[in-house]
Structures are given as structure tokens and as C-alpha cells.
Amino acid sequence: MTVKLEKRDGIATVTLNRPEKLNALSDGMYDKLYAYWTELAADEATRAVILTGAGRAFSAGGDIANMAKSDIVSGRARSHTRHRMVLALHNLEKPVIAAVRGPCYGIANGIVLACDIIIASDTARFSMAFKNVGVVPDGGAIFFLTQYLGIAKAKELVYTARPFSAQEAKDMGIVARVVPDADLEKEAHVLARELADSATYALALAKKMFQSMYVPTLEMLLDIEKLASGVVRLTHDHKEGVQAFKEKRTPKFEGK
């Protein structure tokens, strides 16, 4: 099972479970995540949620092997699959904690940033790695990153795709806590327990209030993202980026 859901004492833990691929996200995983967010939204017994990854990574991002098979039609369909999942997570009226260790690259950043609180292991490493395979940021990454950092810093991270550490993410205000790797699960559960035992309906309303502060809406940004994602997958640079990844070499982009 590539995504697991466990429920215990009012806390649900959703685990990306493809450790042999560093939890690279396939279309089936987006579908399963969407199904779980929908299930948890309707589950009154679940009062807090933890999202994490199995093994040594949160997620290496989208499954690049699938990208090579995309055209503008299938790319738009895949965008719909990703977008409904991110929207369901974003709109989940329960506190969601992301517990991140190891690589968190590409679309995994959008998913993590859609959560309410991020706790990172000292092994966590983040990167807006989209340009490395010639695509635009997806999963709402620009929407969320700009909320956290403002446009100037968000552009720097997207345009350079440089990796940054858990501590730098904390210093920027993205990550709430950095903990020793061995303590990640314990710290996430302690916080989830605190939130689950609190006035969760009030937290749900507060979450809606936070969401009302920003324009454009996430839905508007995702519509633009869908168009851009479909077009960019037709470019030479995207095909070159995917091929270079497979061949473990530096891509030779031509700007077309």
C-alpha cells in the first residue's frame, strides 16, 4: 500500500509509503490521499491529523517516470488529480501536522505547506526543484510559499531550486520546530494529542479565518497552474529535464 491511514485515540496518521522510491508521488497516491482527506473530513472521531513519510524521506516529489508520458491532455487530467487532493487537504477542518524527515522536494513542498504546522527532523531538506525538470511549481506551492515568505523570497527559492535545511526553513518561518530525527514521531504525536484534546471546532473556524485573509484564492491559483503545467510539459526543456534525470546527468536546457 503506497499510502497508509491509521487511526488511534482521535489522531489519524497518514503515511506516504513508497520508501524504495523516496515516496515519489504517483497518480494513484494522489487519488488515495484525496480519498483519505475526504474520509477524515467526515470522521467526527478524528480530531487531529499527522502527515508523514515512511523511511528516510518525506517525499522526493512527483514521480518523474510518469512525467515523460504526459501530453497536454493527460497533463491537465493529472493536474486535476493533484489539485483536488491539495484542496481537500487545505480545506480539511481539522488541524494537520506535517512531520518531515529527509528530502521534501517539488510538489511535496506544496503538500507540506498546505498543512497547518510543520515539524521537521534535523535531517529534513527542502527544495522547490521544479525547474530541474523543466516544469512550473504545482500543488499550490507558489500560493503557500508566498503566504509564508512574501513574493521576493519565494521567487528566490523557486528560481534557484536550491536545497535548504530544516534549520533554514525554521529561520524563514516555514517550519515551526526542528527536532532530532529520532524524536520526530514522538514530537508530532505530542502536538497532535494537544490539538486533538482542544476545542477543535474553534480551531476549524480559525482555520477558515486564516484562509480568508489571502487573495487570489487557492482555486484561482490552481486554475492558472493547470494551464501552465499543461503547456510546459510540451516543451523541449521539460523533455530534456526528464531524460537527464533518468540518465543521472546535468540537463542542457535551451529555453524552449
C-alpha positions as CSV (number, residue, x, y, z in Angstrom):
1,M,0.0,0.0,0.0
2,T,1.6,3.2,-1.2
3,V,-0.3,5.4,1.3
4,K,-1.4,4.2,4.7
5,L,-4.0,5.5,7.1
6,E,-4.0,4.7,10.8
7,K,-6.4,6.0,13.4
8,R,-6.0,5.8,17.2
9,D,-7.5,7.8,20.0
10,G,-8.7,10.7,17.9
11,I,-5.4,11.0,15.9
12,A,-5.1,9.9,12.3
13,T,-1.7,9.3,10.8
14,V,-1.4,9.3,7.0
15,T,1.9,7.9,5.8
16,L,3.4,8.1,2.3
17,N,4.6,4.5,2.0
18,R,6.9,4.1,-1.0
19,P,10.2,4.3,0.7
20,E,12.1,2.4,-2.0
21,K,11.3,5.4,-4.3
22,L,11.8,8.0,-1.5
23,N,8.0,8.3,-1.5
24,A,7.8,9.7,-5.0
25,L,4.2,10.6,-5.6
26,S,2.3,8.6,-8.3
27,D,-1.2,9.4,-9.6
28,G,-2.5,6.6,-7.6
29,M,-1.1,8.1,-4.4
30,Y,-2.8,11.4,-5.1
31,D,-6.0,9.6,-5.5
32,K,-5.5,7.7,-2.3
33,L,-4.6,10.9,-0.4
34,Y,-7.7,12.6,-1.7
35,A,-9.8,9.6,-0.5
36,Y,-8.3,9.8,2.9
37,W,-8.8,13.5,3.3
38,T,-12.4,13.1,2.3
39,E,-12.8,10.2,4.8
40,L,-11.2,12.1,7.6
41,A,-13.3,15.2,6.9
42,A,-16.4,13.2,7.6
43,D,-15.0,11.3,10.6
44,E,-16.0,13.0,13.8
45,A,-13.8,10.7,15.9
46,T,-10.7,12.1,14.2
47,R,-9.7,15.4,15.8
48,A,-6.1,15.9,14.6
49,V,-4.1,14.5,11.6
50,I,-0.4,13.8,11.1
51,L,1.1,13.5,7.6
52,T,4.5,11.9,7.2
53,G,6.6,9.7,5.0
54,A,8.0,6.2,5.5
55,G,11.7,5.5,5.5
56,R,14.3,8.2,5.2
57,A,12.3,10.8,3.1
58,F,9.1,12.7,3.3
59,S,8.9,12.7,-0.5
60,A,11.2,13.2,-3.4
61,G,8.3,14.9,-5.2
62,G,6.4,13.8,-8.3
63,D,7.2,10.5,-10.0
64,I,9.4,11.7,-12.8
65,A,9.0,8.5,-14.7
66,N,5.3,9.3,-15.3
67,M,6.1,12.8,-16.5
68,A,7.7,11.5,-19.6
69,K,4.4,10.0,-20.7
70,S,2.5,13.3,-20.4
71,D,0.9,15.4,-23.2
72,I,-1.2,18.5,-22.7
73,V,-4.4,16.5,-22.3
74,S,-3.1,13.9,-19.9
75,G,-1.1,16.6,-18.1
76,R,-4.3,18.6,-17.4
77,A,-6.0,15.4,-16.1
78,R,-3.1,14.8,-13.8
79,S,-3.3,18.4,-12.6
80,H,-6.9,17.8,-11.7
81,T,-5.9,14.8,-9.7
82,R,-3.3,16.7,-7.8
83,H,-5.4,19.8,-7.3
84,R,-8.4,18.1,-5.8
85,M,-6.1,16.4,-3.3
86,V,-4.4,19.6,-2.3
87,L,-7.7,21.4,-2.0
88,A,-9.2,18.6,0.2
89,L,-6.1,18.8,2.5
90,H,-6.2,22.6,2.6
91,N,-9.9,22.6,3.4
92,L,-9.8,19.8,6.0
93,E,-11.5,21.3,9.1
94,K,-9.1,19.6,11.5
95,P,-5.5,20.6,12.5
96,V,-3.0,18.9,10.3
97,I,0.7,18.4,11.3
98,A,3.4,17.6,8.7
99,A,6.2,15.5,10.2
100,V,9.1,15.8,7.7
101,R,12.4,14.0,7.5
102,G,14.9,13.8,4.7
103,P,14.1,15.0,1.2
104,C,11.0,17.1,0.7
105,Y,11.2,18.2,-3.0
106,G,9.0,19.6,-5.7
107,I,5.3,19.0,-5.2
108,A,5.9,17.6,-1.7
109,N,6.5,21.2,-0.6
110,G,3.1,22.2,-1.8
111,I,1.5,19.3,0.2
112,V,3.5,20.1,3.3
113,L,2.8,23.8,3.1
114,A,-0.9,23.0,2.8
115,C,-0.7,21.6,6.3
116,D,-1.2,23.8,9.4
117,I,2.0,23.1,11.3
118,I,5.3,21.7,10.1
119,I,7.7,19.8,12.4
120,A,11.0,18.8,10.8
121,S,13.7,16.3,11.6
122,D,17.2,17.8,11.6
123,T,17.7,15.6,8.5
124,A,15.0,17.4,6.5
125,R,16.0,19.1,3.3
126,F,13.6,21.1,1.1
127,S,13.8,22.2,-2.5
128,M,11.5,23.8,-5.0
129,A,13.1,21.6,-7.6
130,F,10.6,22.1,-10.4
131,K,12.9,23.9,-12.8
132,N,15.3,21.0,-12.7
133,V,12.9,19.0,-14.8
134,G,11.6,22.0,-16.8
135,V,8.2,22.4,-15.1
136,V,6.4,25.1,-13.2
137,P,5.6,24.7,-9.4
138,D,2.5,22.7,-8.7
139,G,0.4,21.5,-5.8
140,G,-0.2,25.2,-4.9
141,A,3.5,25.6,-3.9
142,I,3.7,29.2,-5.1
143,F,0.4,30.1,-3.3
144,F,1.6,28.7,0.0
145,L,5.2,29.7,-0.2
146,T,4.3,33.3,-1.0
147,Q,2.0,33.4,2.0
148,Y,4.8,32.2,4.3
149,L,7.6,34.3,2.8
150,G,6.4,37.0,0.5
151,I,7.0,37.2,-3.2
152,A,10.7,38.1,-3.2
153,K,11.9,35.2,-1.1
154,A,9.5,32.8,-2.7
155,K,10.9,33.8,-6.1
156,E,14.5,33.2,-5.0
157,L,13.6,29.6,-3.8
158,V,11.6,28.8,-6.9
159,Y,14.1,30.3,-9.4
160,T,17.2,28.8,-7.9
161,A,15.6,25.5,-6.8
162,R,18.4,25.4,-4.2
163,P,18.1,22.9,-1.4
164,F,17.7,24.4,2.1
165,S,17.9,22.8,5.5
166,A,15.4,22.3,8.3
167,Q,17.1,25.0,10.3
168,E,17.0,27.5,7.4
169,A,13.3,26.6,6.9
170,K,12.7,27.3,10.6
171,D,14.6,30.6,10.4
172,M,12.4,31.6,7.4
173,G,9.3,30.8,9.4
174,I,8.2,27.8,7.3
175,V,8.9,25.1,9.9
176,A,7.6,25.5,13.4
177,R,10.1,23.1,15.2
178,V,13.3,21.3,14.3
179,V,13.8,18.1,16.4
180,P,16.4,15.3,16.4
181,D,15.5,12.7,13.9
182,A,14.8,10.0,16.5
183,D,12.2,12.3,18.2
184,L,10.2,13.2,15.1
185,E,7.3,10.8,15.5
186,K,7.1,11.5,19.3
187,E,7.1,15.2,18.9
188,A,4.4,15.1,16.2
189,H,2.2,12.9,18.3
190,V,2.6,15.1,21.4
191,L,1.5,18.1,19.4
192,A,-1.3,16.1,17.8
193,R,-2.5,15.0,21.2
194,E,-2.6,18.6,22.5
195,L,-4.6,19.7,19.4
196,A,-6.9,16.7,19.5
197,D,-7.8,17.4,23.1
198,S,-8.5,21.1,22.5
199,A,-11.6,22.9,21.1
200,T,-11.2,21.5,17.6
201,Y,-14.3,23.2,16.2
202,A,-12.9,26.6,17.3
203,L,-9.7,25.6,15.5
204,A,-11.6,24.7,12.4
205,L,-13.2,28.1,12.4
206,A,-9.9,29.8,13.0
207,K,-8.5,27.9,10.0
208,K,-11.3,29.3,7.8
209,M,-10.5,32.8,9.1
210,F,-6.8,32.4,8.2
211,Q,-7.8,31.2,4.7
212,S,-10.0,34.3,4.2
213,M,-7.0,36.6,4.5
214,Y,-5.4,35.9,1.2
215,V,-6.3,36.7,-2.4
216,P,-6.3,35.3,-5.0
217,T,-7.8,32.2,-3.7
218,L,-6.1,28.9,-3.9
219,E,-8.7,27.8,-6.5
220,M,-7.8,30.7,-8.8
221,L,-4.1,30.0,-8.5
222,L,-4.6,26.3,-9.2
223,D,-6.6,27.2,-12.4
224,I,-3.6,29.2,-13.7
225,E,-1.2,26.5,-12.6
226,K,-3.2,23.8,-14.5
227,L,-2.9,25.9,-17.7
228,A,0.8,26.5,-17.2
229,S,1.5,22.9,-16.3
230,G,-0.2,21.6,-19.4
231,V,1.8,23.9,-21.7
232,V,5.2,23.4,-20.1
233,R,5.0,19.7,-20.5
234,L,5.2,20.1,-24.3
235,T,8.5,22.0,-24.1
236,H,11.9,20.7,-25.2
237,D,13.4,21.7,-21.8
238,H,10.9,19.5,-19.9
239,K,11.7,16.5,-22.1
240,E,15.4,17.2,-21.6
241,G,15.0,17.6,-17.9
242,V,13.2,14.2,-17.6
243,Q,15.8,12.5,-19.8
244,A,18.7,14.0,-17.9
245,F,17.2,12.8,-14.6
246,K,16.9,9.2,-16.0
247,E,20.5,9.4,-17.2
248,K,21.8,10.9,-14.0
249,R,23.4,13.9,-15.8
250,T,23.0,17.7,-15.7
251,P,20.3,18.8,-18.1
252,K,21.2,21.0,-21.1
253,F,18.3,23.5,-21.2
254,E,17.7,25.6,-24.3
255,G,14.9,27.9,-23.1
256,K,12.3,26.4,-25.5
